[in-house]
Structures are given as structure tokens and as C-alpha cells.
């Protein structure tokens, strides 16, 4: 049995934002990829939707990425303003949910818009 296909809709604004170089140890792209992997790898993925946020702390992300805590907060706020993710805070954690993330059954045909096949 083939594994399910996980995908998300991304926009040009996000790619431009992620491409900007940073003086930090981890690039914005790698930081976003880490958030994506946390959301998709740590939970059972339901076909057609992923609604389970993951919990973390600003300090944990800062240590992992080699960033200042304020830079992590700014990065996440920017992604939230772009509509890429939602952040909810509790007394101990931040709950991060990447929006427009979905999963297709491996048997589902994905339409690419490419007529060359």
C-alpha cells in the first residue's frame, strides 16, 4: 500500500518571505519545513484534512533554530498575518496549526493541470 500524499497550498508571498536570507543558524525555509514536519509527522493524518495543531514553546523553537526568542515570535506572526498558520497561546504552550494542509489517499489521482500526460 502506498503512503498517503500530504500537501498544502502555498502562495508567492510565502516563498518570497522564506527566501530572504537571515543572519541566523537556521533559514526561514528550514524553520517552516520544521513546523510542517511537526504538524504532519507527529500525528495520525486523516484523509482530506489535518486539523490537529502541535504544541511547542517559543524558547524550544529558538533553541532548535539558533534564533532569538523575539525572532521566532516575529517569524510566526508574519506567517500568521499571511494566513499560513494559526497560533493560539495557552499558559504553558503555543499551539500551531498550519492552514490549508490536506492529505489525499495514495490511490486518489492528483490533478496537476499538466496536459502533457
Phi and psi restraints in degrees (range 20) as a CNS / XPLOR table:
assign (resid 1 and name C) (resid 2 and name N)
       (resid 2 and name CA) (resid 2 and name C) 1.0 -73.5 20.0 2
assign (resid 2 and name N) (resid 2 and name CA)
       (resid 2 and name C) (resid 3 and name N) 1.0 149.2 20.0 2
assign (resid 2 and name C) (resid 3 and name N)
       (resid 3 and name CA) (resid 3 and name C) 1.0 -71.1 20.0 2
assign (resid 3 and name N) (resid 3 and name CA)
       (resid 3 and name C) (resid 4 and name N) 1.0 157.0 20.0 2
assign (resid 3 and name C) (resid 4 and name N)
       (resid 4 and name CA) (resid 4 and name C) 1.0 -67.0 20.0 2
assign (resid 4 and name N) (resid 4 and name CA)
       (resid 4 and name C) (resid 5 and name N) 1.0 156.9 20.0 2
assign (resid 4 and name C) (resid 5 and name N)
       (resid 5 and name CA) (resid 5 and name C) 1.0 -101.0 20.0 2
assign (resid 5 and name N) (resid 5 and name CA)
       (resid 5 and name C) (resid 6 and name N) 1.0 123.3 20.0 2
assign (resid 5 and name C) (resid 6 and name N)
       (resid 6 and name CA) (resid 6 and name C) 1.0 -108.3 20.0 2
assign (resid 6 and name N) (resid 6 and name CA)
       (resid 6 and name C) (resid 7 and name N) 1.0 133.2 20.0 2
assign (resid 6 and name C) (resid 7 and name N)
       (resid 7 and name CA) (resid 7 and name C) 1.0 -147.2 20.0 2
assign (resid 7 and name N) (resid 7 and name CA)
       (resid 7 and name C) (resid 8 and name N) 1.0 165.0 20.0 2
assign (resid 7 and name C) (resid 8 and name N)
       (resid 8 and name CA) (resid 8 and name C) 1.0 -143.2 20.0 2
assign (resid 8 and name N) (resid 8 and name CA)
       (resid 8 and name C) (resid 9 and name N) 1.0 154.5 20.0 2
assign (resid 8 and name C) (resid 9 and name N)
       (resid 9 and name CA) (resid 9 and name C) 1.0 -87.5 20.0 2
assign (resid 9 and name N) (resid 9 and name CA)
       (resid 9 and name C) (resid 10 and name N) 1.0 125.6 20.0 2
assign (resid 9 and name C) (resid 10 and name N)
       (resid 10 and name CA) (resid 10 and name C) 1.0 -119.5 20.0 2
assign (resid 10 and name N) (resid 10 and name CA)
       (resid 10 and name C) (resid 11 and name N) 1.0 151.1 20.0 2
assign (resid 10 and name C) (resid 11 and name N)
       (resid 11 and name CA) (resid 11 and name C) 1.0 -114.7 20.0 2
assign (resid 11 and name N) (resid 11 and name CA)
       (resid 11 and name C) (resid 12 and name N) 1.0 167.6 20.0 2
assign (resid 11 and name C) (resid 12 and name N)
       (resid 12 and name CA) (resid 12 and name C) 1.0 -62.5 20.0 2
assign (resid 12 and name N) (resid 12 and name CA)
       (resid 12 and name C) (resid 13 and name N) 1.0 -35.2 20.0 2
assign (resid 12 and name C) (resid 13 and name N)
       (resid 13 and name CA) (resid 13 and name C) 1.0 -59.4 20.0 2
assign (resid 13 and name N) (resid 13 and name CA)
       (resid 13 and name C) (resid 14 and name N) 1.0 -40.9 20.0 2
assign (resid 13 and name C) (resid 14 and name N)
       (resid 14 and name CA) (resid 14 and name C) 1.0 -64.0 20.0 2
assign (resid 14 and name N) (resid 14 and name CA)
       (resid 14 and name C) (resid 15 and name N) 1.0 -45.5 20.0 2
assign (resid 14 and name C) (resid 15 and name N)
       (resid 15 and name CA) (resid 15 and name C) 1.0 -62.2 20.0 2
assign (resid 15 and name N) (resid 15 and name CA)
       (resid 15 and name C) (resid 16 and name N) 1.0 -40.1 20.0 2
assign (resid 15 and name C) (resid 16 and name N)
       (resid 16 and name CA) (resid 16 and name C) 1.0 -64.6 20.0 2
assign (resid 16 and name N) (resid 16 and name CA)
       (resid 16 and name C) (resid 17 and name N) 1.0 -41.7 20.0 2
assign (resid 16 and name C) (resid 17 and name N)
       (resid 17 and name CA) (resid 17 and name C) 1.0 -63.0 20.0 2
assign (resid 17 and name N) (resid 17 and name CA)
       (resid 17 and name C) (resid 18 and name N) 1.0 -44.9 20.0 2
assign (resid 17 and name C) (resid 18 and name N)
       (resid 18 and name CA) (resid 18 and name C) 1.0 -70.2 20.0 2
assign (resid 18 and name N) (resid 18 and name CA)
       (resid 18 and name C) (resid 19 and name N) 1.0 -26.4 20.0 2
assign (resid 18 and name C) (resid 19 and name N)
       (resid 19 and name CA) (resid 19 and name C) 1.0 -78.3 20.0 2
assign (resid 19 and name N) (resid 19 and name CA)
       (resid 19 and name C) (resid 20 and name N) 1.0 -18.0 20.0 2
assign (resid 19 and name C) (resid 20 and name N)
       (resid 20 and name CA) (resid 20 and name C) 1.0 -64.4 20.0 2
assign (resid 20 and name N) (resid 20 and name CA)
       (resid 20 and name C) (resid 21 and name N) 1.0 128.7 20.0 2
assign (resid 20 and name C) (resid 21 and name N)
       (resid 21 and name CA) (resid 21 and name C) 1.0 -68.3 20.0 2
assign (resid 21 and name N) (resid 21 and name CA)
       (resid 21 and name C) (resid 22 and name N) 1.0 149.6 20.0 2
assign (resid 21 and name C) (resid 22 and name N)
       (resid 22 and name CA) (resid 22 and name C) 1.0 -126.7 20.0 2
assign (resid 22 and name N) (resid 22 and name CA)
       (resid 22 and name C) (resid 23 and name N) 1.0 152.6 20.0 2
assign (resid 22 and name C) (resid 23 and name N)
       (resid 23 and name CA) (resid 23 and name C) 1.0 -82.5 20.0 2
assign (resid 23 and name N) (resid 23 and name CA)
       (resid 23 and name C) (resid 24 and name N) 1.0 9.8 20.0 2
assign (resid 23 and name C) (resid 24 and name N)
       (resid 24 and name CA) (resid 24 and name C) 1.0 -91.7 20.0 2
assign (resid 24 and name N) (resid 24 and name CA)
       (resid 24 and name C) (resid 25 and name N) 1.0 170.3 20.0 2
assign (resid 24 and name C) (resid 25 and name N)
       (resid 25 and name CA) (resid 25 and name C) 1.0 -71.2 20.0 2
assign (resid 25 and name N) (resid 25 and name CA)
       (resid 25 and name C) (resid 26 and name N) 1.0 -33.0 20.0 2
assign (resid 25 and name C) (resid 26 and name N)
       (resid 26 and name CA) (resid 26 and name C) 1.0 -110.7 20.0 2
assign (resid 26 and name N) (resid 26 and name CA)
       (resid 26 and name C) (resid 27 and name N) 1.0 133.0 20.0 2
assign (resid 26 and name C) (resid 27 and name N)
       (resid 27 and name CA) (resid 27 and name C) 1.0 -72.4 20.0 2
assign (resid 27 and name N) (resid 27 and name CA)
       (resid 27 and name C) (resid 28 and name N) 1.0 162.0 20.0 2
assign (resid 27 and name C) (resid 28 and name N)
       (resid 28 and name CA) (resid 28 and name C) 1.0 -61.7 20.0 2
assign (resid 28 and name N) (resid 28 and name CA)
       (resid 28 and name C) (resid 29 and name N) 1.0 -39.2 20.0 2
assign (resid 28 and name C) (resid 29 and name N)
       (resid 29 and name CA) (resid 29 and name C) 1.0 -60.5 20.0 2
assign (resid 29 and name N) (resid 29 and name CA)
       (resid 29 and name C) (resid 30 and name N) 1.0 -47.5 20.0 2
assign (resid 29 and name C) (resid 30 and name N)
       (resid 30 and name CA) (resid 30 and name C) 1.0 -65.1 20.0 2
assign (resid 30 and name N) (resid 30 and name CA)
       (resid 30 and name C) (resid 31 and name N) 1.0 -35.4 20.0 2
assign (resid 30 and name C) (resid 31 and name N)
       (resid 31 and name CA) (resid 31 and name C) 1.0 -64.8 20.0 2
assign (resid 31 and name N) (resid 31 and name CA)
       (resid 31 and name C) (resid 32 and name N) 1.0 -44.2 20.0 2
assign (resid 31 and name C) (resid 32 and name N)
       (resid 32 and name CA) (resid 32 and name C) 1.0 -64.5 20.0 2
assign (resid 32 and name N) (resid 32 and name CA)
       (resid 32 and name C) (resid 33 and name N) 1.0 -41.5 20.0 2
assign (resid 32 and name C) (resid 33 and name N)
       (resid 33 and name CA) (resid 33 and name C) 1.0 -61.2 20.0 2
assign (resid 33 and name N) (resid 33 and name CA)
       (resid 33 and name C) (resid 34 and name N) 1.0 -37.8 20.0 2
assign (resid 33 and name C) (resid 34 and name N)
       (resid 34 and name CA) (resid 34 and name C) 1.0 -62.4 20.0 2
assign (resid 34 and name N) (resid 34 and name CA)
       (resid 34 and name C) (resid 35 and name N) 1.0 -44.8 20.0 2
assign (resid 34 and name C) (resid 35 and name N)
       (resid 35 and name CA) (resid 35 and name C) 1.0 -60.0 20.0 2
assign (resid 35 and name N) (resid 35 and name CA)
       (resid 35 and name C) (resid 36 and name N) 1.0 -43.0 20.0 2
assign (resid 35 and name C) (resid 36 and name N)
       (resid 36 and name CA) (resid 36 and name C) 1.0 -61.3 20.0 2
assign (resid 36 and name N) (resid 36 and name CA)
       (resid 36 and name C) (resid 37 and name N) 1.0 -45.7 20.0 2
assign (resid 36 and name C) (resid 37 and name N)
       (resid 37 and name CA) (resid 37 and name C) 1.0 -66.1 20.0 2
assign (resid 37 and name N) (resid 37 and name CA)
       (resid 37 and name C) (resid 38 and name N) 1.0 -37.6 20.0 2
assign (resid 37 and name C) (resid 38 and name N)
       (resid 38 and name CA) (resid 38 and name C) 1.0 -60.6 20.0 2
assign (resid 38 and name N) (resid 38 and name CA)
       (resid 38 and name C) (resid 39 and name N) 1.0 -41.8 20.0 2
assign (resid 38 and name C) (resid 39 and name N)
       (resid 39 and name CA) (resid 39 and name C) 1.0 -70.8 20.0 2
assign (resid 39 and name N) (resid 39 and name CA)
       (resid 39 and name C) (resid 40 and name N) 1.0 -38.0 20.0 2
assign (resid 39 and name C) (resid 40 and name N)
       (resid 40 and name CA) (resid 40 and name C) 1.0 -93.2 20.0 2
assign (resid 40 and name N) (resid 40 and name CA)
       (resid 40 and name C) (resid 41 and name N) 1.0 -29.7 20.0 2
assign (resid 40 and name C) (resid 41 and name N)
       (resid 41 and name CA) (resid 41 and name C) 1.0 -87.2 20.0 2
assign (resid 41 and name N) (resid 41 and name CA)
       (resid 41 and name C) (resid 42 and name N) 1.0 -27.8 20.0 2
assign (resid 41 and name C) (resid 42 and name N)
       (resid 42 and name CA) (resid 42 and name C) 1.0 -92.3 20.0 2
assign (resid 42 and name N) (resid 42 and name CA)
       (resid 42 and name C) (resid 43 and name N) 1.0 2.2 20.0 2
assign (resid 42 and name C) (resid 43 and name N)
       (resid 43 and name CA) (resid 43 and name C) 1.0 -137.4 20.0 2
assign (resid 43 and name N) (resid 43 and name CA)
       (resid 43 and name C) (resid 44 and name N) 1.0 157.0 20.0 2
assign (resid 43 and name C) (resid 44 and name N)
       (resid 44 and name CA) (resid 44 and name C) 1.0 -67.1 20.0 2
assign (resid 44 and name N) (resid 44 and name CA)
       (resid 44 and name C) (resid 45 and name N) 1.0 127.9 20.0 2
assign (resid 44 and name C) (resid 45 and name N)
       (resid 45 and name CA) (resid 45 and name C) 1.0 -92.4 20.0 2
assign (resid 45 and name N) (resid 45 and name CA)
       (resid 45 and name C) (resid 46 and name N) 1.0 125.3 20.0 2
assign (resid 45 and name C) (resid 46 and name N)
       (resid 46 and name CA) (resid 46 and name C) 1.0 -88.8 20.0 2
assign (resid 46 and name N) (resid 46 and name CA)
       (resid 46 and name C) (resid 47 and name N) 1.0 135.2 20.0 2
assign (resid 46 and name C) (resid 47 and name N)
       (resid 47 and name CA) (resid 47 and name C) 1.0 -60.5 20.0 2
assign (resid 47 and name N) (resid 47 and name CA)
       (resid 47 and name C) (resid 48 and name N) 1.0 135.9 20.0 2
assign (resid 47 and name C) (resid 48 and name N)
       (resid 48 and name CA) (resid 48 and name C) 1.0 78.5 20.0 2
assign (resid 48 and name N) (resid 48 and name CA)
       (resid 48 and name C) (resid 49 and name N) 1.0 -5.0 20.0 2
assign (resid 48 and name C) (resid 49 and name N)
       (resid 49 and name CA) (resid 49 and name C) 1.0 -165.7 20.0 2
assign (resid 49 and name N) (resid 49 and name CA)
       (resid 49 and name C) (resid 50 and name N) 1.0 150.8 20.0 2
assign (resid 49 and name C) (resid 50 and name N)
       (resid 50 and name CA) (resid 50 and name C) 1.0 -133.2 20.0 2
assign (resid 50 and name N) (resid 50 and name CA)
       (resid 50 and name C) (resid 51 and name N) 1.0 107.7 20.0 2
assign (resid 50 and name C) (resid 51 and name N)
       (resid 51 and name CA) (resid 51 and name C) 1.0 -113.0 20.0 2
assign (resid 51 and name N) (resid 51 and name CA)
       (resid 51 and name C) (resid 52 and name N) 1.0 4.7 20.0 2
assign (resid 51 and name C) (resid 52 and name N)
       (resid 52 and name CA) (resid 52 and name C) 1.0 -92.1 20.0 2
assign (resid 52 and name N) (resid 52 and name CA)
       (resid 52 and name C) (resid 53 and name N) 1.0 113.1 20.0 2
assign (resid 52 and name C) (resid 53 and name N)
       (resid 53 and name CA) (resid 53 and name C) 1.0 -72.9 20.0 2
assign (resid 53 and name N) (resid 53 and name CA)
       (resid 53 and name C) (resid 54 and name N) 1.0 163.5 20.0 2
assign (resid 53 and name C) (resid 54 and name N)
       (resid 54 and name CA) (resid 54 and name C) 1.0 -113.9 20.0 2
assign (resid 54 and name N) (resid 54 and name CA)
       (resid 54 and name C) (resid 55 and name N) 1.0 153.0 20.0 2
assign (resid 54 and name C) (resid 55 and name N)
       (resid 55 and name CA) (resid 55 and name C) 1.0 -104.0 20.0 2
assign (resid 55 and name N) (resid 55 and name CA)
       (resid 55 and name C) (resid 56 and name N) 1.0 139.7 20.0 2
assign (resid 55 and name C) (resid 56 and name N)
       (resid 56 and name CA) (resid 56 and name C) 1.0 -155.6 20.0 2
assign (resid 56 and name N) (resid 56 and name CA)
       (resid 56 and name C) (resid 57 and name N) 1.0 -173.7 20.0 2
assign (resid 56 and name C) (resid 57 and name N)
       (resid 57 and name CA) (resid 57 and name C) 1.0 -130.8 20.0 2
assign (resid 57 and name N) (resid 57 and name CA)
       (resid 57 and name C) (resid 58 and name N) 1.0 149.6 20.0 2
assign (resid 57 and name C) (resid 58 and name N)
       (resid 58 and name CA) (resid 58 and name C) 1.0 -56.0 20.0 2
assign (resid 58 and name N) (resid 58 and name CA)
       (resid 58 and name C) (resid 59 and name N) 1.0 -41.6 20.0 2
assign (resid 58 and name C) (resid 59 and name N)
       (resid 59 and name CA) (resid 59 and name C) 1.0 -61.7 20.0 2
assign (resid 59 and name N) (resid 59 and name CA)
       (resid 59 and name C) (resid 60 and name N) 1.0 -41.4 20.0 2
assign (resid 59 and name C) (resid 60 and name N)
       (resid 60 and name CA) (resid 60 and name C) 1.0 -62.4 20.0 2
assign (resid 60 and name N) (resid 60 and name CA)
       (resid 60 and name C) (resid 61 and name N) 1.0 -44.1 20.0 2
assign (resid 60 and name C) (resid 61 and name N)
       (resid 61 and name CA) (resid 61 and name C) 1.0 -65.7 20.0 2
assign (resid 61 and name N) (resid 61 and name CA)
       (resid 61 and name C) (resid 62 and name N) 1.0 -41.8 20.0 2
assign (resid 61 and name C) (resid 62 and name N)
       (resid 62 and name CA) (resid 62 and name C) 1.0 -60.2 20.0 2
assign (resid 62 and name N) (resid 62 and name CA)
       (resid 62 and name C) (resid 63 and name N) 1.0 -44.0 20.0 2
assign (resid 62 and name C) (resid 63 and name N)
       (resid 63 and name CA) (resid 63 and name C) 1.0 -66.4 20.0 2
assign (resid 63 and name N) (resid 63 and name CA)
       (resid 63 and name C) (resid 64 and name N) 1.0 -42.5 20.0 2
assign (resid 63 and name C) (resid 64 and name N)
       (resid 64 and name CA) (resid 64 and name C) 1.0 -64.3 20.0 2
assign (resid 64 and name N) (resid 64 and name CA)
       (resid 64 and name C) (resid 65 and name N) 1.0 -41.9 20.0 2
assign (resid 64 and name C) (resid 65 and name N)
       (resid 65 and name CA) (resid 65 and name C) 1.0 -90.8 20.0 2
assign (resid 65 and name N) (resid 65 and name CA)
       (resid 65 and name C) (resid 66 and name N) 1.0 -11.7 20.0 2
assign (resid 65 and name C) (resid 66 and name N)
       (resid 66 and name CA) (resid 66 and name C) 1.0 73.6 20.0 2
assign (resid 66 and name N) (resid 66 and name CA)
       (resid 66 and name C) (resid 67 and name N) 1.0 31.0 20.0 2
assign (resid 66 and name C) (resid 67 and name N)
       (resid 67 and name CA) (resid 67 and name C) 1.0 -109.5 20.0 2
assign (resid 67 and name N) (resid 67 and name CA)
       (resid 67 and name C) (resid 68 and name N) 1.0 163.8 20.0 2
assign (resid 67 and name C) (resid 68 and name N)
       (resid 68 and name CA) (resid 68 and name C) 1.0 -74.6 20.0 2
assign (resid 68 and name N) (resid 68 and name CA)
       (resid 68 and name C) (resid 69 and name N) 1.0 151.0 20.0 2
assign (resid 68 and name C) (resid 69 and name N)
       (resid 69 and name CA) (resid 69 and name C) 1.0 -57.5 20.0 2
assign (resid 69 and name N) (resid 69 and name CA)
       (resid 69 and name C) (resid 70 and name N) 1.0 -39.7 20.0 2
assign (resid 69 and name C) (resid 70 and name N)
       (resid 70 and name CA) (resid 70 and name C) 1.0 -63.7 20.0 2
assign (resid 70 and name N) (resid 70 and name CA)
       (resid 70 and name C) (resid 71 and name N) 1.0 -34.9 20.0 2
assign (resid 70 and name C) (resid 71 and name N)
       (resid 71 and name CA) (resid 71 and name C) 1.0 -67.6 20.0 2
assign (resid 71 and name N) (resid 71 and name CA)
       (resid 71 and name C) (resid 72 and name N) 1.0 -38.6 20.0 2
assign (resid 71 and name C) (resid 72 and name N)
       (resid 72 and name CA) (resid 72 and name C) 1.0 -62.7 20.0 2
assign (resid 72 and name N) (resid 72 and name CA)
       (resid 72 and name C) (resid 73 and name N) 1.0 -46.3 20.0 2
assign (resid 72 and name C) (resid 73 and name N)
       (resid 73 and name CA) (resid 73 and name C) 1.0 -61.3 20.0 2
assign (resid 73 and name N) (resid 73 and name CA)
       (resid 73 and name C) (resid 74 and name N) 1.0 -43.0 20.0 2
assign (resid 73 and name C) (resid 74 and name N)
       (resid 74 and name CA) (resid 74 and name C) 1.0 -64.3 20.0 2
assign (resid 74 and name N) (resid 74 and name CA)
       (resid 74 and name C) (resid 75 and name N) 1.0 -43.2 20.0 2
assign (resid 74 and name C) (resid 75 and name N)
       (resid 75 and name CA) (resid 75 and name C) 1.0 -59.9 20.0 2
assign (resid 75 and name N) (resid 75 and name CA)
       (resid 75 and name C) (resid 76 and name N) 1.0 -48.4 20.0 2
assign (resid 75 and name C) (resid 76 and name N)
       (resid 76 and name CA) (resid 76 and name C) 1.0 -66.6 20.0 2
assign (resid 76 and name N) (resid 76 and name CA)
       (resid 76 and name C) (resid 77 and name N) 1.0 -38.8 20.0 2
assign (resid 76 and name C) (resid 77 and name N)
       (resid 77 and name CA) (resid 77 and name C) 1.0 -62.1 20.0 2
assign (resid 77 and name N) (resid 77 and name CA)
       (resid 77 and name C) (resid 78 and name N) 1.0 -40.9 20.0 2
assign (resid 77 and name C) (resid 78 and name N)
       (resid 78 and name CA) (resid 78 and name C) 1.0 -63.1 20.0 2
assign (resid 78 and name N) (resid 78 and name CA)
       (resid 78 and name C) (resid 79 and name N) 1.0 -43.0 20.0 2
assign (resid 78 and name C) (resid 79 and name N)
       (resid 79 and name CA) (resid 79 and name C) 1.0 -64.9 20.0 2
assign (resid 79 and name N) (resid 79 and name CA)
       (resid 79 and name C) (resid 80 and name N) 1.0 -36.4 20.0 2
assign (resid 79 and name C) (resid 80 and name N)
       (resid 80 and name CA) (resid 80 and name C) 1.0 -67.5 20.0 2
assign (resid 80 and name N) (resid 80 and name CA)
       (resid 80 and name C) (resid 81 and name N) 1.0 -41.2 20.0 2
assign (resid 80 and name C) (resid 81 and name N)
       (resid 81 and name CA) (resid 81 and name C) 1.0 -63.3 20.0 2
assign (resid 81 and name N) (resid 81 and name CA)
       (resid 81 and name C) (resid 82 and name N) 1.0 -32.3 20.0 2
assign (resid 81 and name C) (resid 82 and name N)
       (resid 82 and name CA) (resid 82 and name C) 1.0 -76.9 20.0 2
assign (resid 82 and name N) (resid 82 and name CA)
       (resid 82 and name C) (resid 83 and name N) 1.0 -8.1 20.0 2
assign (resid 82 and name C) (resid 83 and name N)
       (resid 83 and name CA) (resid 83 and name C) 1.0 80.9 20.0 2
assign (resid 83 and name N) (resid 83 and name CA)
       (resid 83 and name C) (resid 84 and name N) 1.0 17.6 20.0 2
assign (resid 83 and name C) (resid 84 and name N)
       (resid 84 and name CA) (resid 84 and name C) 1.0 -81.7 20.0 2
assign (resid 84 and name N) (resid 84 and name CA)
       (resid 84 and name C) (resid 85 and name N) 1.0 -37.4 20.0 2
assign (resid 84 and name C) (resid 85 and name N)
       (resid 85 and name CA) (resid 85 and name C) 1.0 -143.9 20.0 2
assign (resid 85 and name N) (resid 85 and name CA)
       (resid 85 and name C) (resid 86 and name N) 1.0 165.3 20.0 2
assign (resid 85 and name C) (resid 86 and name N)
       (resid 86 and name CA) (resid 86 and name C) 1.0 -115.5 20.0 2
assign (resid 86 and name N) (resid 86 and name CA)
       (resid 86 and name C) (resid 87 and name N) 1.0 141.5 20.0 2
assign (resid 86 and name C) (resid 87 and name N)
       (resid 87 and name CA) (resid 87 and name C) 1.0 -125.4 20.0 2
assign (resid 87 and name N) (resid 87 and name CA)
       (resid 87 and name C) (resid 88 and name N) 1.0 130.2 20.0 2
assign (resid 87 and name C) (resid 88 and name N)
       (resid 88 and name CA) (resid 88 and name C) 1.0 -126.7 20.0 2
assign (resid 88 and name N) (resid 88 and name CA)
       (resid 88 and name C) (resid 89 and name N) 1.0 137.3 20.0 2
assign (resid 88 and name C) (resid 89 and name N)
       (resid 89 and name CA) (resid 89 and name C) 1.0 -105.3 20.0 2
assign (resid 89 and name N) (resid 89 and name CA)
       (resid 89 and name C) (resid 90 and name N) 1.0 142.0 20.0 2
assign (resid 89 and name C) (resid 90 and name N)
       (resid 90 and name CA) (resid 90 and name C) 1.0 -118.1 20.0 2
assign (resid 90 and name N) (resid 90 and name CA)
       (resid 90 and name C) (resid 91 and name N) 1.0 -175.0 20.0 2
assign (resid 90 and name C) (resid 91 and name N)
       (resid 91 and name CA) (resid 91 and name C) 1.0 -67.0 20.0 2
assign (resid 91 and name N) (resid 91 and name CA)
       (resid 91 and name C) (resid 92 and name N) 1.0 -24.7 20.0 2
assign (resid 91 and name C) (resid 92 and name N)
       (resid 92 and name CA) (resid 92 and name C) 1.0 -117.3 20.0 2
assign (resid 92 and name N) (resid 92 and name CA)
       (resid 92 and name C) (resid 93 and name N) 1.0 -26.0 20.0 2
assign (resid 92 and name C) (resid 93 and name N)
       (resid 93 and name CA) (resid 93 and name C) 1.0 -134.2 20.0 2
assign (resid 93 and name N) (resid 93 and name CA)
       (resid 93 and name C) (resid 94 and name N) 1.0 167.1 20.0 2
assign (resid 93 and name C) (resid 94 and name N)
       (resid 94 and name CA) (resid 94 and name C) 1.0 -109.2 20.0 2
assign (resid 94 and name N) (resid 94 and name CA)
       (resid 94 and name C) (resid 95 and name N) 1.0 138.9 20.0 2
assign (resid 94 and name C) (resid 95 and name N)
       (resid 95 and name CA) (resid 95 and name C) 1.0 -105.2 20.0 2
assign (resid 95 and name N) (resid 95 and name CA)
       (resid 95 and name C) (resid 96 and name N) 1.0 119.1 20.0 2
assign (resid 95 and name C) (resid 96 and name N)
       (resid 96 and name CA) (resid 96 and name C) 1.0 -111.5 20.0 2
assign (resid 96 and name N) (resid 96 and name CA)
       (resid 96 and name C) (resid 97 and name N) 1.0 130.7 20.0 2
assign (resid 96 and name C) (resid 97 and name N)
       (resid 97 and name CA) (resid 97 and name C) 1.0 -131.5 20.0 2
assign (resid 97 and name N) (resid 97 and name CA)
       (resid 97 and name C) (resid 98 and name N) 1.0 115.0 20.0 2
assign (resid 97 and name C) (resid 98 and name N)
       (resid 98 and name CA) (resid 98 and name C) 1.0 -77.4 20.0 2
assign (resid 98 and name N) (resid 98 and name CA)
       (resid 98 and name C) (resid 99 and name N) 1.0 125.4 20.0 2
assign (resid 98 and name C) (resid 99 and name N)
       (resid 99 and name CA) (resid 99 and name C) 1.0 -81.5 20.0 2
assign (resid 99 and name N) (resid 99 and name CA)
       (resid 99 and name C) (resid 100 and name N) 1.0 161.8 20.0 2
assign (resid 99 and name C) (resid 100 and name N)
       (resid 100 and name CA) (resid 100 and name C) 1.0 58.6 20.0 2
assign (resid 100 and name N) (resid 100 and name CA)
       (resid 100 and name C) (resid 101 and name N) 1.0 29.3 20.0 2
assign (resid 100 and name C) (resid 101 and name N)
       (resid 101 and name CA) (resid 101 and name C) 1.0 -98.0 20.0 2
assign (resid 101 and name N) (resid 101 and name CA)
       (resid 101 and name C) (resid 102 and name N) 1.0 132.3 20.0 2
assign (resid 101 and name C) (resid 102 and name N)
       (resid 102 and name CA) (resid 102 and name C) 1.0 -142.8 20.0 2
assign (resid 102 and name N) (resid 102 and name CA)
       (resid 102 and name C) (resid 103 and name N) 1.0 166.7 20.0 2
assign (resid 102 and name C) (resid 103 and name N)
       (resid 103 and name CA) (resid 103 and name C) 1.0 -133.7 20.0 2
assign (resid 103 and name N) (resid 103 and name CA)
       (resid 103 and name C) (resid 104 and name N) 1.0 134.7 20.0 2
assign (resid 103 and name C) (resid 104 and name N)
       (resid 104 and name CA) (resid 104 and name C) 1.0 -110.4 20.0 2
assign (resid 104 and name N) (resid 104 and name CA)
       (resid 104 and name C) (resid 105 and name N) 1.0 143.7 20.0 2
assign (resid 104 and name C) (resid 105 and name N)
       (resid 105 and name CA) (resid 105 and name C) 1.0 -59.9 20.0 2
assign (resid 105 and name N) (resid 105 and name CA)
       (resid 105 and name C) (resid 106 and name N) 1.0 143.1 20.0 2
assign (resid 105 and name C) (resid 106 and name N)
       (resid 106 and name CA) (resid 106 and name C) 1.0 -61.3 20.0 2
assign (resid 106 and name N) (resid 106 and name CA)
       (resid 106 and name C) (resid 107 and name N) 1.0 -19.4 20.0 2
assign (resid 106 and name C) (resid 107 and name N)
       (resid 107 and name CA) (resid 107 and name C) 1.0 -87.1 20.0 2
assign (resid 107 and name N) (resid 107 and name CA)
       (resid 107 and name C) (resid 108 and name N) 1.0 -9.1 20.0 2
assign (resid 107 and name C) (resid 108 and name N)
       (resid 108 and name CA) (resid 108 and name C) 1.0 -77.0 20.0 2
assign (resid 108 and name N) (resid 108 and name CA)
       (resid 108 and name C) (resid 109 and name N) 1.0 132.9 20.0 2
assign (resid 108 and name C) (resid 109 and name N)
       (resid 109 and name CA) (resid 109 and name C) 1.0 -79.4 20.0 2
assign (resid 109 and name N) (resid 109 and name CA)
       (resid 109 and name C) (resid 110 and name N) 1.0 130.6 20.0 2
assign (resid 109 and name C) (resid 110 and name N)
       (resid 110 and name CA) (resid 110 and name C) 1.0 -97.0 20.0 2
assign (resid 110 and name N) (resid 110 and name CA)
       (resid 110 and name C) (resid 111 and name N) 1.0 124.5 20.0 2
assign (resid 110 and name C) (resid 111 and name N)
       (resid 111 and name CA) (resid 111 and name C) 1.0 -81.6 20.0 2
assign (resid 111 and name N) (resid 111 and name CA)
       (resid 111 and name C) (resid 112 and name N) 1.0 121.4 20.0 2
assign (resid 111 and name C) (resid 112 and name N)
       (resid 112 and name CA) (resid 112 and name C) 1.0 -102.8 20.0 2
assign (resid 112 and name N) (resid 112 and name CA)
       (resid 112 and name C) (resid 113 and name N) 1.0 -14.3 20.0 2
assign (resid 112 and name C) (resid 113 and name N)
       (resid 113 and name CA) (resid 113 and name C) 1.0 83.5 20.0 2
assign (resid 113 and name N) (resid 113 and name CA)
       (resid 113 and name C) (resid 114 and name N) 1.0 2.1 20.0 2
assign (resid 113 and name C) (resid 114 and name N)
       (resid 114 and name CA) (resid 114 and name C) 1.0 -91.4 20.0 2
assign (resid 114 and name N) (resid 114 and name CA)
       (resid 114 and name C) (resid 115 and name N) 1.0 116.1 20.0 2
assign (resid 114 and name C) (resid 115 and name N)
       (resid 115 and name CA) (resid 115 and name C) 1.0 -88.5 20.0 2
assign (resid 115 and name N) (resid 115 and name CA)
       (resid 115 and name C) (resid 116 and name N) 1.0 6.9 20.0 2
assign (resid 115 and name C) (resid 116 and name N)
       (resid 116 and name CA) (resid 116 and name C) 1.0 -78.2 20.0 2
assign (resid 116 and name N) (resid 116 and name CA)
       (resid 116 and name C) (resid 117 and name N) 1.0 -9.0 20.0 2
